[in-house]
Every structure is written in structure tokens, then in C-alpha cells.
Amino acid sequence: MHGYDDYAYGMWVVVAFNIAIFVFFTVSFLKPRGGQQWRNMGVVIAFFVALFAEMYGFPLTIYLLVGWLGSAYPALQPFSHKFGHLWVVVFGGSNTAWALVMGLSIVVMLAGYLLLSRGWTRIHGAEGRLVTDGIYEYVRHPQYTGLFLVIVAFLIQWPTLLTVFMAPILIFAYVRLAKSEEKRALEEFGRSYTEYMVATPARFIPSRESWALFLSELLGRRRAKERGF
């Protein structure tokens, strides 16, 4: 089939399932409201559609690169799922390269969804009040940082021409959204939010001095320590 015995694509049910799962969790954590947030979510959904359509449906990037892959790595089977991971191919196609790429992407993805969860939990519990503690003590938009990490994780695991093109557009859209939300927060909370911005200058990436505390909060260790566990 297609000249390869281990052609591992055309699984459109799997495509639809993965899109549904990741969109569900992302929407659940980000809770988009209003036109701008839903437009940005549309970009996220488009990213997932492009990603999983190539991961399990039609490998457009592999088709476009198959000439290079065939000459540079003639022993590989580019239409198998193992060698659909382009970074695995670039780093030699070994099991070690596969394990490193998969391991790194999973760690980054879990960190991203953990940040999304921590941010959503604080916002949900505040019931409309200004949130400045917990993970928000270190960055002002931890949920968007989490989303960025999820995107980076997929670019590590399964980069495609479309997703590489879409990723900076997605990040730019959420940076603009964060700035817009800060303007609204200044109007709503006034001096309290101004003081928060001074105390927490980082929008998405914590300062070098606060990384240890940020990671401790992310993993839930700081709160456990404060409670005496």
C-alpha cells in the first residue's frame, strides 16, 4: 500500500477521537468567553485538527519530505508512525532517539496541562475576585503559559509544516488576548491590579529567582509544606 508495507495512516476515527479529547480538555481549562476568546480558541482547534489529521490521517509533511527522507535515511520507513516523528529521524531513528523525543514531549505536555489545571482551579475558586496567590503569584497568565507548553510539546513530538506555521500565530493571538484582559482587569480592579502587576511583572515566564517556588507551587509541594504534610 502506497509502496510501503507499514503504512500507518488513514485512521480518521482516531483523528476525530484525539481532536475531541484535546479540544475538550483545553476548552474546559481555558473556559473561553466572549468573541475574542472564542476566536483564539478557533485557532487552537485548527492547530489540533492540522496536527492529528497528519499524525493519523494523511501525512502531508512526510509526503513533501519523502524525497529527502529517502535519500538521507534510505533504511527508514517514513510512513510508519515511529518515523513520522521527524525529530526521531533527524537524530538517527534509533529507539533511544524515539524514547527521548517521546519522553521530553510528554513531560512538557503534562507540565502544560498541570498549569492549565492550577490556573483554572484558582480562577474558579475566586468567583470573580482578583486572584494573586498560588500559581498567579509568579506569572499573571499561567493558563496561557500552560497552553503554550502543550503546543511546544506537540512540536517536539510531531512537528508538521502546518503546525510549525500555526504555532507562532497561536502564541501571538494569546499574547494579545492577555494584554487585552489586563486592560479590562485594570478597569475592574484599579489600584489592586496595578499593585499586582508591579509585584508580579512576569506575564508568562516566571523570573529566574522564582523558578524554584514556581515549580514547587506547580507540583503542589509548597501548599503541602505550608499545611505541614
N, C-alpha and C positions, 0 to 999 in steps of 0.2 A: 504493500500500500504506500503510495507516494514515493516509491523507491526505497523505503526503509521498513525493516521488519518490526521495529519497536516504535512506530508512530503512536504518540501518546496524547493526541488531541481530539477535538470533535466531541468533547464531553460537555454538551451545553446544559444539561441538567445540573452538573457540578458547578458550572459557571453561575447559573441562576442562584443556586443554593449559597455559594460563597458571597455573592453580591448582597443577597438578602441578609445574611448573618452579619457581615461587617457594617452594612448601612444601618441595620437595626441597632447595634451597639453604639455606633458613632452618634446617631441621632439621639439615642437615649441619654448619652452623656453630655452632649452639647446643647440639647433642648433648644433648637432654633426657634426664634420668634421674630416676626416682622419680615418685611421684604428683603432687606439686605442679608440677614442671617440665612434665609431660605435660598437666596441666590448663591451665596457661598456654599451652602450645603449641596446645591446642584453641582458645583464644581467637584466637591468631594465624591459625590455619587458617580459623576462622569469618570473620575480617576479610578474608582473601583471597577466600573464597567470595563474600561480600557484594560486594566490590569488583569482581571480574571478572564476576560474574553481571550487574551493572549496566553494566559497561563494554562487554560484548559480547553479553549475553543479553537481559535485559529492563530497559529504562531507567526504573526506578520513580521515581527522583528527578526525571527530566525530565518524566515524565507528571504528577507532582504539581505541578511548577513551570511547565508549559507555558502556562497561562493568563497568568502573569506574564511569561514569556519572550516570548509572542506580542504582548503589549501594549507591553512595554518595548523589545523588539527585533524589530519586525514583519518586518524584512528577513531575519532569520536562519532557518535550518532547524534547529530544536533536536534533531531525531532523526538528524542527521548526526554522524559522530564528531568532526569539528572543533568543533562547537558543543555536544558532550557535555561538553567541558572547560568547566565553569561559570565558572572564573576568566577564561577567554578571552572568554566572553560578557560578564562584568561589566566587563572592560577594553576593550570595544568590538568584539570579534570580528574584529580585523584580523590579518593574517599576522604582524605584529610581536608582538602580544599572544600569539598561539599559540606563536611561537618562544621568547619569554621564559618562558612558563609551562612549556613542554616542557624548555627548556634548564635552568632552575632545578631542576625536579623530577629530571631525570637526574643533575645534579651532586650533589644531596643524596642520591639513591638510591645512586650509586656510592660516595660517602663512607661511607654506612651499611654497604654490603656489604664495603667495604675494612676498616672497623673490625671487622666480624664475622670476617673472614678473619684479620686481625692477632691478634685475641684468641684465636681457635681455634688458630692456629699456636703461640702461646706456651704455651697450656694443654696442647696435645697433646705438645709437646716436653718439658714438665716432668715428665711421667709420674707425676703425683700429688704432686710437690713444690710448695711455695708459690711462686707467680710474683709478682715485684715489679718486674721490669725491663721494658724495651721499652715498649709502649703502656700497660702496667699501672703504669708509673712515674708516670703523670699522672691516670688515673682507675682506680677499683677494679673497675669493671664495664664495660669498653669494648664487650663483645659486646652488652650490653643497650642501650648508647648507640647502637650501630650499628643495632639493631632499631628503636629509636625514630626514627632518621633515615629509615629505609626507610618507616615509617608516615607520617611527615611528608611525605616525597616524594610518596607516593600521594595524600595530602590536598591537596597543591599541584596535582598532575596531574589527578586525577579525584575531587573530593570528592562524596560522596553522603550522604544523610541517615543511612543505616545506619552507614557507616564513620566519619562525624563523631561519632556517638553511641558507637561501639565503641572509638574510639581512646583516650579517657581511661581507659576501663575496662581496656584492654590495658596501658597505661602504669602504671596503679595496681597491676595484678597483678604486673608485673615489678619494680616498686619494692619491693613486699612480699617477693617472692622474693629480691631482692638482700639485704634485711635478714636474711632467714632464713638465707641462705647465709653471711653474715658471722658469725652466731651459731655456726654449725657450724664455720667456719674458726677462730674463737676457741677453740673446744673442742679442735680438732685441732692447731692450731699454737701456741696460747697466746701467750706474750710476743712471738714473732716477728710474729704477725699484728697484735697491738696496736701494735707499733712501726711496722708498715707503714701502719696506719690513721692514725697520727699524721703520718707522712711524706707520705702521700697522702690528704688529707682529702676529696678530691672523689670522690663515687660515680660520677657520670655525666658531668659537665661540668667540664673542666679549669679551673683558676684562670686569671684574666686574665694573670698573669705567665708562665704556662707554655704559652700558646696556640701561640706560635711553635715551641717544641720539640715540642709535641704534634703539630702539623701536619707537622713535619719527620719525626717518627717514623712517622706515618701513611703518608706518601708514600715511606718507605724511605730518605730522604735522609740522616738522621742516621747510620744504620748504614753507609751507603756512605762518608760522610765519615770515620767512625772507622776504616774499613778502608783509607782512602787513595785511594778512587776519585773 
